[in-house]
Amino acid sequence: MNENNHEIIANNIRVRRTSMLVDKTREVPRATIEELCELATWAPNHKRTWPWRFAVITGEAQLRFGNTVAEAMQSFGDEPTKVEKARIKYARTPALIVIGSIAGDSELQTAENRDSAAAAVQNFMLAATSRGLATYWGSCPKGANDPVAEFCGFESDTTVVCIMYLGWATTQVETPQRPTANIKFLDK
């Protein structure tokens, strides 16, 4: 790989991938989403457990999803304003991608599976950015993991790692400054 390719890769990684500034009327083709999910599965995966689970939510299903989350939040005792916001917020982009991680045979394997799913999210985001798509990594609200996993048709022991908003970027968002990497070289 030449120096120019290294610079292109570094610049792509340094681009801000989290943005909700999308064209809400422009659908993301199913084939594009399928490719992004396939690229996500190239994440490192200790023991080859293939823990990733993907659910693509579009159209009116996004409002049903929001109601599922809102009901879980309400049962958990969240503030009414947060509950009502949840009912509609998942329809802010043309698509939602829920990424889950299945449980392992041990606590360690479950943790490694979740780490792999998080790496899959990063792969997805990098691939989406390279195609002109904007993504936003949202967390599953407290108390909503099981209802979300059930809504998505995931196994009952799945951990929801990411609720990702996805759409065609309408503008480039400024990339925030990052602190210098905290690196310790140990050679003795």
Legacy VTK file of the C-alpha trace (Angstrom):
# vtk DataFile Version 3.0
C-alpha trace
ASCII
DATASET POLYDATA
POINTS 188 float
0.000 0.000 0.000
1.496 3.359 -0.954
1.707 6.509 1.170
-1.234 8.108 -0.689
-3.514 5.183 0.228
-2.468 5.452 3.874
-3.444 9.131 3.873
-6.831 8.405 2.267
-7.590 5.757 4.899
-6.485 8.032 7.746
-8.622 10.899 6.450
-11.674 8.626 6.107
-11.280 7.510 9.707
-10.957 11.105 10.920
-14.196 12.241 9.232
-17.049 12.702 11.633
-19.560 9.930 11.051
-22.188 10.928 13.591
-24.810 13.247 12.190
-28.568 13.526 12.001
-28.388 15.981 9.099
-29.916 13.731 6.463
-32.388 13.882 3.596
-35.420 12.413 5.347
-37.231 11.814 2.053
-34.489 9.808 0.316
-34.601 6.094 1.073
-31.452 4.062 1.511
-31.621 1.133 -0.935
-32.012 -2.304 0.633
-28.963 -3.568 -1.309
-26.823 -0.801 0.223
-27.986 -1.681 3.737
-27.350 -5.378 3.082
-23.814 -4.570 1.917
-23.157 -2.382 4.974
-24.333 -5.173 7.288
-22.128 -7.687 5.450
-19.114 -5.362 5.785
-19.884 -4.971 9.476
-19.425 -8.719 9.940
-15.756 -8.437 9.021
-15.137 -7.171 12.542
-12.756 -9.169 14.715
-14.569 -12.046 16.398
-12.766 -14.180 18.967
-13.786 -17.846 18.789
-15.759 -17.194 15.561
-19.100 -17.032 17.327
-20.579 -14.694 14.688
-22.570 -12.822 17.366
-23.955 -9.978 15.282
-27.659 -9.552 14.745
-29.123 -6.862 12.483
-32.645 -5.519 12.167
-33.517 -2.891 9.582
-36.484 -0.722 10.520
-38.043 1.653 7.994
-41.314 3.418 7.283
-44.218 3.028 9.683
-42.331 0.323 11.571
-40.132 3.129 12.952
-43.138 4.593 14.799
-44.122 1.149 16.097
-40.531 0.736 17.266
-40.719 4.124 18.992
-43.897 3.077 20.794
-42.207 -0.140 21.947
-39.277 1.824 23.348
-41.561 4.458 24.905
-43.666 1.828 26.676
-40.518 0.216 28.090
-39.227 3.611 29.233
-42.571 4.387 30.845
-42.515 1.060 32.712
-38.984 1.865 33.837
-40.192 5.185 35.286
-38.659 7.652 32.817
-39.942 11.218 32.675
-43.121 11.629 30.578
-41.409 14.135 28.247
-38.627 11.628 27.451
-41.210 8.895 26.916
-43.200 11.022 24.452
-40.041 12.064 22.600
-39.117 8.381 22.174
-42.397 7.721 20.366
-41.347 9.845 17.379
-37.559 10.227 17.493
-36.814 6.958 15.724
-38.498 8.269 12.568
-35.993 11.127 12.152
-34.028 9.298 9.443
-35.084 7.048 6.563
-33.781 3.919 8.298
-32.831 2.516 11.680
-30.403 -0.342 12.029
-30.511 -2.173 15.345
-27.335 -4.135 15.991
-27.356 -6.765 18.689
-24.951 -9.274 20.154
-25.895 -12.766 21.251
-24.817 -14.153 24.593
-21.851 -16.500 24.754
-21.238 -19.733 26.617
-19.565 -17.797 29.449
-19.396 -14.257 30.817
-16.077 -13.778 29.028
-17.463 -14.945 25.680
-20.541 -12.732 26.119
-18.234 -9.753 26.716
-16.088 -10.691 23.705
-19.225 -11.019 21.564
-20.329 -7.532 22.609
-16.880 -6.143 21.817
-17.111 -7.740 18.382
-20.553 -6.234 17.815
-19.199 -2.797 18.756
-16.397 -3.277 16.227
-19.053 -4.264 13.677
-20.839 -0.968 14.363
-17.610 0.911 13.586
-17.155 -1.045 10.340
-20.735 -0.211 9.391
-20.225 3.482 10.127
-16.953 3.695 8.163
-18.491 1.937 5.171
-21.607 4.123 5.318
-19.530 7.309 5.477
-17.532 6.244 2.423
-20.843 6.004 0.528
-22.092 9.463 1.501
-24.394 8.227 4.257
-24.656 9.758 7.698
-24.992 7.590 10.789
-25.671 8.219 14.428
-24.967 5.604 17.091
-27.730 5.657 19.685
-27.882 3.552 22.831
-30.823 1.436 23.850
-32.671 3.221 26.696
-32.551 1.693 30.168
-35.153 -1.009 30.562
-35.787 -1.300 26.812
-33.239 -3.967 25.810
-35.575 -6.956 26.005
-38.583 -5.292 24.299
-36.283 -3.978 21.538
-34.670 -7.390 21.040
-38.126 -8.977 20.860
-39.377 -6.317 18.406
-36.368 -7.073 16.194
-36.875 -10.829 16.325
-33.532 -11.394 18.064
-32.801 -14.269 20.436
-34.059 -13.528 23.957
-30.544 -13.194 25.407
-29.382 -10.631 22.814
-27.826 -7.393 24.018
-28.772 -4.361 21.931
-25.430 -2.688 21.212
-26.609 0.077 18.893
-29.714 1.734 17.532
-28.237 3.420 14.491
-29.902 6.211 12.550
-29.058 6.045 8.836
-29.675 8.411 5.940
-28.077 10.310 3.071
-25.959 13.158 4.437
-27.094 16.640 3.460
-23.983 18.367 4.754
-20.587 17.584 6.251
-20.536 18.105 10.003
-17.448 19.632 11.574
-15.194 17.036 13.129
-14.487 17.757 16.798
-10.915 17.886 18.020
-9.631 14.747 19.667
-7.134 14.547 22.497
-3.705 13.182 21.739
-3.656 9.399 21.966
-2.544 8.179 25.386
0.197 5.755 24.377
2.755 4.044 26.557
5.562 2.156 24.819
6.870 -0.616 27.017
10.053 -2.279 25.906
11.665 -3.398 29.161
LINES 1 189
188 0 1 2 3 4 5 6 7 8 9 10 11 12 13 14 15 16 17 18 19 20 21 22 23 24 25 26 27 28 29 30 31 32 33 34 35 36 37 38 39 40 41 42 43 44 45 46 47 48 49 50 51 52 53 54 55 56 57 58 59 60 61 62 63 64 65 66 67 68 69 70 71 72 73 74 75 76 77 78 79 80 81 82 83 84 85 86 87 88 89 90 91 92 93 94 95 96 97 98 99 100 101 102 103 104 105 106 107 108 109 110 111 112 113 114 115 116 117 118 119 120 121 122 123 124 125 126 127 128 129 130 131 132 133 134 135 136 137 138 139 140 141 142 143 144 145 146 147 148 149 150 151 152 153 154 155 156 157 158 159 160 161 162 163 164 165 166 167 168 169 170 171 172 173 174 175 176 177 178 179 180 181 182 183 184 185 186 187
